[in-house]
């Protein structure tokens, strides 16, 4: 995992484990830009700079695997969480925020 100074205290406070990829951890980091790697800039229109790219920067083991394998979710869920959030009322992909993706992840986790 890439070291981010604010991450350790945040994770301890929430009892989250960031040692391995998790949707819970990703949703939390998506809501906290101060925890993003210094060179990460949110852009839902670019996979390297959306939830996919952030997960790949947070966890090296996520870099070369399909997201469904990384997060143990099926392809339909992967599509819904990472590719189709904009279909939930945002006319432009660029209007989709990191919090919108975190909300989609949290809704999925609450229903699972």
Backbone as numpy.savetxt, mean C-alpha at the origin, in Angstrom:
# Nx Ny Nz CAx CAy CAz Cx Cy Cz
13.81 -4.54 4.51 12.97 -3.37 4.51 13.86 -2.13 4.51
13.47 -1.13 3.78 14.18 0.13 3.74 13.98 0.84 5.06
15.05 1.40 5.62 14.93 2.10 6.89 14.30 3.47 6.69
13.28 3.73 7.48 12.64 5.04 7.48 12.56 5.47 8.95
13.16 6.58 9.33 13.30 6.96 10.73 12.01 6.96 11.54
10.92 7.42 10.98 9.68 7.51 11.74 8.94 6.19 11.82
9.32 5.23 11.03 8.58 3.99 10.93 8.64 3.18 12.22
9.81 3.06 12.82 9.96 2.19 13.98 9.03 2.58 15.13
8.98 3.84 15.50 8.13 4.29 16.60 6.66 4.09 16.27
6.28 4.42 15.04 4.88 4.24 14.62 4.47 2.78 14.71
5.30 1.90 14.21 4.98 0.47 14.19 4.89 -0.07 15.60
5.83 0.30 16.45 5.77 -0.18 17.84 4.49 0.31 18.52
4.13 1.56 18.28 2.94 2.12 18.91 1.68 1.37 18.49
1.65 0.89 17.27 0.46 0.20 16.77 0.57 -1.32 16.83
1.69 -1.82 17.32 1.95 -3.25 17.37 1.83 -3.90 15.99
2.23 -3.16 14.95 2.27 -3.71 13.61 3.63 -4.32 13.36
3.66 -5.41 12.67 4.93 -5.98 12.25 5.16 -5.58 10.81
6.27 -4.92 10.56 6.63 -4.53 9.20 7.75 -5.40 8.67
8.03 -6.51 9.37 9.09 -7.41 8.93 8.76 -8.13 7.64
7.48 -8.27 7.38 7.06 -8.92 6.13 5.84 -8.19 5.58
5.59 -8.36 4.31 4.48 -7.64 3.68 3.14 -7.97 4.32
2.35 -6.93 4.54 0.98 -7.14 5.03 0.11 -6.00 4.52
-1.13 -6.30 4.24 -2.06 -5.27 3.82 -2.31 -4.27 4.94
-2.34 -4.74 6.18 -2.53 -3.85 7.32 -1.40 -2.83 7.40
-0.18 -3.31 7.26 0.98 -2.42 7.29 0.98 -1.45 6.13
0.65 -1.94 4.94 0.62 -1.07 3.77 -0.45 0.01 3.93
-1.64 -0.35 4.39 -2.70 0.63 4.59 -2.25 1.71 5.57
-1.58 1.30 6.63 -1.11 2.27 7.62 -0.10 3.23 6.99
0.87 2.70 6.28 1.90 3.55 5.68 1.29 4.45 4.60
0.31 3.95 3.85 -0.35 4.79 2.85 -0.99 6.02 3.49
-1.47 5.89 4.71 -2.11 7.01 5.40 -1.11 7.98 6.03
0.16 7.60 6.04 1.19 8.41 6.71 2.35 8.71 5.78
2.22 9.76 4.97 3.29 10.10 4.02 4.65 10.34 4.68
4.64 10.73 5.93 5.91 10.93 6.64 6.68 9.62 6.79
6.01 8.49 6.59 6.65 7.18 6.69 7.13 6.67 5.33
6.81 7.38 4.26 7.21 6.94 2.93 8.72 7.13 2.74
9.33 6.28 1.93 10.73 6.51 1.58 10.90 7.92 1.00
12.06 8.51 1.24 12.30 9.90 0.83 12.06 10.15 -0.65
12.35 9.17 -1.48 12.23 9.37 -2.92 10.87 8.95 -3.49
9.93 8.57 -2.62 8.61 8.13 -3.08 7.67 9.32 -3.19
7.01 9.45 -4.34 6.01 10.49 -4.57 4.74 9.82 -5.10
3.62 10.02 -4.43 2.37 9.37 -4.81 1.92 9.81 -6.19
1.57 8.83 -7.03 0.99 9.08 -8.35 0.28 7.80 -8.76
-1.04 7.78 -8.60 -1.82 6.57 -8.89 -1.71 6.14 -10.34
-1.32 7.05 -11.21 -1.23 6.72 -12.64 0.06 5.99 -12.98
0.96 5.82 -12.03 2.27 5.19 -12.26 2.48 4.09 -11.23
2.56 2.85 -11.68 2.69 1.72 -10.74 3.87 1.85 -9.79
4.94 2.50 -10.22 6.10 2.66 -9.35 5.83 3.64 -8.22
4.77 4.43 -8.34 4.49 5.47 -7.36 3.09 5.40 -6.78
2.53 4.21 -6.75 1.22 4.02 -6.14 1.37 2.97 -5.04
0.29 2.33 -4.65 0.37 1.31 -3.61 1.27 0.15 -3.98
1.31 -0.17 -5.25 2.18 -1.25 -5.73 3.64 -0.85 -5.52
3.99 0.32 -6.00 5.37 0.78 -5.88 5.80 0.96 -4.44
4.90 1.49 -3.61 5.22 1.67 -2.20 5.48 0.32 -1.54
4.64 -0.67 -1.81 4.85 -1.99 -1.20 6.18 -2.58 -1.64
6.56 -2.34 -2.87 7.83 -2.87 -3.37 9.03 -2.15 -2.77
8.85 -0.90 -2.38 9.93 -0.19 -1.70 10.00 -0.57 -0.22
8.86 -0.84 0.38 8.84 -1.20 1.79 9.41 -2.59 2.05
9.11 -3.52 1.16 9.52 -4.90 1.36 10.24 -5.42 0.12
11.50 -5.73 0.26 12.29 -6.19 -0.87 11.73 -7.48 -1.47
11.12 -8.32 -0.65 10.56 -9.57 -1.17 9.34 -9.34 -2.05
8.79 -8.13 -2.02 7.65 -7.81 -2.87 8.07 -7.33 -4.25
9.35 -7.08 -4.43 9.84 -6.46 -5.67 9.61 -7.30 -6.91
9.78 -8.59 -6.80 9.74 -9.44 -8.00 8.59 -10.43 -8.03
7.66 -10.31 -7.10 6.54 -11.24 -7.05 5.25 -10.53 -7.41
4.30 -11.26 -7.97 2.97 -10.67 -8.18 2.35 -10.31 -6.83
1.60 -9.22 -6.78 1.02 -8.78 -5.51 0.10 -9.80 -4.87
-0.62 -10.57 -5.68 -1.49 -11.58 -5.08 -0.68 -12.60 -4.29
0.53 -12.92 -4.75 1.40 -13.83 -4.01 1.99 -13.15 -2.78
2.38 -11.91 -2.91 2.97 -11.16 -1.80 1.99 -11.05 -0.63
0.74 -10.72 -0.93 -0.25 -10.48 0.12 -1.23 -11.63 0.32
-1.00 -12.75 -0.34 -1.88 -13.93 -0.22 -3.34 -13.59 -0.47
-3.57 -12.91 -1.59 -4.93 -12.56 -2.01 -5.12 -13.04 -3.44
-6.37 -13.22 -3.85 -6.60 -13.67 -5.21 -6.47 -12.51 -6.20
-6.44 -12.85 -7.48 -6.24 -11.85 -8.53 -7.37 -10.82 -8.56
-8.60 -11.25 -8.32 -9.74 -10.32 -8.32 -9.58 -9.28 -7.21
-9.14 -9.70 -6.05 -8.91 -8.78 -4.94 -7.75 -7.85 -5.24
-6.70 -8.38 -5.84 -5.56 -7.56 -6.25 -6.02 -6.45 -7.19
-6.83 -6.81 -8.16 -7.36 -5.82 -9.11 -8.18 -4.76 -8.37
-9.05 -5.19 -7.48 -9.92 -4.27 -6.76 -9.14 -3.31 -5.87
-8.10 -3.80 -5.21 -7.36 -2.98 -4.26 -6.34 -2.06 -4.92
-5.74 -2.52 -6.01 -4.62 -1.76 -6.56 -4.87 -1.15 -7.93
-5.86 -1.63 -8.65 -6.08 -1.12 -10.00 -7.44 -0.48 -10.21
-8.41 -0.81 -9.39 -9.78 -0.37 -9.65 -10.32 0.62 -8.63
-9.48 1.13 -7.76 -9.94 2.08 -6.76 -10.52 3.31 -7.44
-9.94 3.72 -8.54 -10.41 4.92 -9.24 -11.83 4.76 -9.76
-12.28 3.55 -9.96 -13.64 3.32 -10.46 -14.69 3.62 -9.41
-14.26 3.89 -8.19 -15.20 4.14 -7.09 -15.55 5.61 -6.96
-15.69 6.30 -8.07 -16.16 7.68 -8.02 -15.16 8.74 -8.41
-13.98 8.36 -8.84 -12.98 9.34 -9.25 -12.91 9.35 -10.76
-13.21 10.50 -11.34 -13.24 10.61 -12.80 -11.85 10.42 -13.40
-10.85 10.94 -12.75 -9.48 10.86 -13.24 -8.65 9.97 -12.31
-7.79 9.16 -12.90 -6.91 8.34 -12.09 -6.07 9.19 -11.15
-5.63 10.35 -11.64 -4.75 11.19 -10.84 -5.43 11.72 -9.58
-6.77 11.66 -9.52 -7.50 12.12 -8.34 -7.52 11.07 -7.23
-7.07 9.87 -7.52 -7.06 8.79 -6.54 -5.88 8.98 -5.60
-6.17 9.08 -4.32 -5.12 9.35 -3.34 -4.66 8.06 -2.64
-3.58 8.19 -1.91 -3.08 7.07 -1.12 -4.11 6.66 -0.07
-4.81 7.63 0.49 -5.84 7.34 1.49 -7.00 6.56 0.85
-7.34 6.86 -0.40 -8.38 6.09 -1.08 -7.99 4.63 -1.19
-6.74 4.35 -1.50 -6.27 2.97 -1.60 -6.27 2.34 -0.20
-5.81 3.07 0.81 -5.84 2.56 2.18 -7.28 2.23 2.61
-8.22 3.10 2.26 -9.62 2.84 2.57 -10.11 1.55 1.93
-9.73 1.32 0.67 -10.12 0.09 -0.03 -9.53 -1.13 0.66
-8.27 -1.02 1.08 -7.62 -2.14 1.78 -8.34 -2.40 3.11
-8.59 -1.34 3.87 -9.27 -1.50 5.16 -10.67 -2.11 5.01
-11.40 -1.68 3.98 -12.73 -2.24 3.73 -12.63 -3.72 3.40
-11.65 -4.09 2.60 -11.45 -5.50 2.27 -11.13 -6.29 3.55
-10.19 -5.79 4.35 -9.80 -6.50 5.56 -10.97 -6.64 6.54
-11.82 -5.64 6.62 -12.99 -5.70 7.51 -14.01 -6.73 7.04
-14.04 -6.97 5.73 -15.02 -7.92 5.19 -14.48 -9.34 5.07
-13.19 -9.50 5.22 -12.57 -10.83 5.04 -12.73 -11.71 6.26
